[in-house]
């Protein structure tokens, strides 16, 4: 078994240094994650209800590239952050 000898370090100092390194890495990882509300995925039905439109209108908007769908498997979703605020912005 390999052995590592550390000089000028007490056991407590070594443990504290390792803890500080781990905590700083965790903080940077947490800082890079996005908030779940920023990219909430909406179904086609939810988008239709939000804009008070029929599913055929939504399909037309997708076909004419007014809205960008995101596919997960064979399901269609829309990112809430990518949707315009009002229906007037779409037309």
Beta strands, then each sheet from edge to edge (+ up, - down):
strand 1: 41-43
strand 2: 70-72
strand 3: 75-79
sheet 1: 1+ 3- 2+
end
